[in-house]
Amino acid sequence: MTDETSLHNAVAFELRFQSLYQLGRALAFPCDCDGHVDLDHCSERARNNYLFARAMMGREYGWPRVTPCPGRAGASDDNSGKGSEPSS
């Protein structure tokens, strides 16, 4: 198995920053089981959103939680966007 394949399989989780003020609104980013986001493989928009969410913890977004990715076995379905806010 190549490194890229093992990395793809390892991303079964997301780091989710829930909005403190708008129910159902969140920023979510692929991560490993420890919550580490690989910023080198994120788009520029996702990287900017991630840095914004981290800077706004406790102001606009709550503390992040590591959750199983939607669509993976054992994961619940929701309308989260990968690195962006979900559409209403």
C-alpha positions in Angstrom: 0.0 0.0 0.0 1.4 3.4 -0.9 1.7 6.3 1.5 -1.1 8.2 -0.3 -3.5 5.2 0.0 -2.7 4.8 3.7 -3.2 8.5 4.2 -6.6 8.3 2.4 -7.7 5.4 4.6 -6.4 7.1 7.8 -8.8 10.1 7.2 -11.9 8.5 8.7 -12.5 11.4 11.1 -13.2 15.1 10.9 -12.4 18.0 13.2 -15.6 19.8 13.7 -16.0 23.4 15.0 -19.7 24.0 15.9 -21.0 27.6 15.7 -21.9 29.1 19.0 -24.7 31.2 17.6 -26.2 29.4 14.6 -27.7 26.0 15.2 -26.5 23.4 12.6 -23.7 25.6 11.3 -20.2 24.3 11.6 -16.7 24.1 9.9 -15.4 20.5 9.5 -12.0 19.3 8.3 -10.6 15.9 7.6 -8.2 14.7 10.3 -6.7 11.6 11.9 -8.1 10.0 15.1 -6.1 12.5 17.2 -7.6 15.6 15.5 -4.5 16.5 13.5 -5.4 18.3 10.2 -2.9 18.0 7.4 -2.8 21.6 6.2 -0.3 20.7 3.4 -3.0 18.8 1.6 -5.9 21.3 2.2 -7.1 23.8 -0.4 -6.3 27.4 0.3 -9.9 28.1 1.2 -10.0 25.1 3.6 -6.7 26.2 5.2 -8.0 29.8 5.7 -11.3 28.5 7.2 -9.4 26.2 9.6 -7.2 29.0 10.8 -10.2 31.3 11.2 -12.1 28.7 13.2 -9.1 28.2 15.5 -8.7 31.9 16.0 -12.5 32.3 16.8 -12.8 29.4 19.3 -14.8 30.6 22.2 -16.0 33.7 20.2 -17.8 32.4 17.1 -17.1 28.7 17.3 -16.9 26.2 20.1 -13.9 24.0 20.9 -13.5 21.4 18.2 -14.5 17.8 18.5 -13.2 14.8 16.5 -16.1 12.9 15.0 -16.3 10.0 12.5 -16.6 11.2 8.8 -20.1 11.2 7.4 -20.5 8.3 4.8 -18.0 6.0 6.6 -19.1 2.8 8.3 -20.6 3.6 11.7 -20.8 7.4 11.0 -24.0 9.3 11.2 -25.2 11.3 8.2 -25.2 15.1 8.5 -24.8 18.1 6.2 -21.2 19.0 7.1 -18.9 20.6 4.5 -15.3 19.7 4.3 -13.6 22.9 5.3 -16.5 25.1 4.6 -19.8 25.9 6.1 -22.7 23.7 5.1 -25.4 25.1 2.9 -28.8 25.8 4.6 
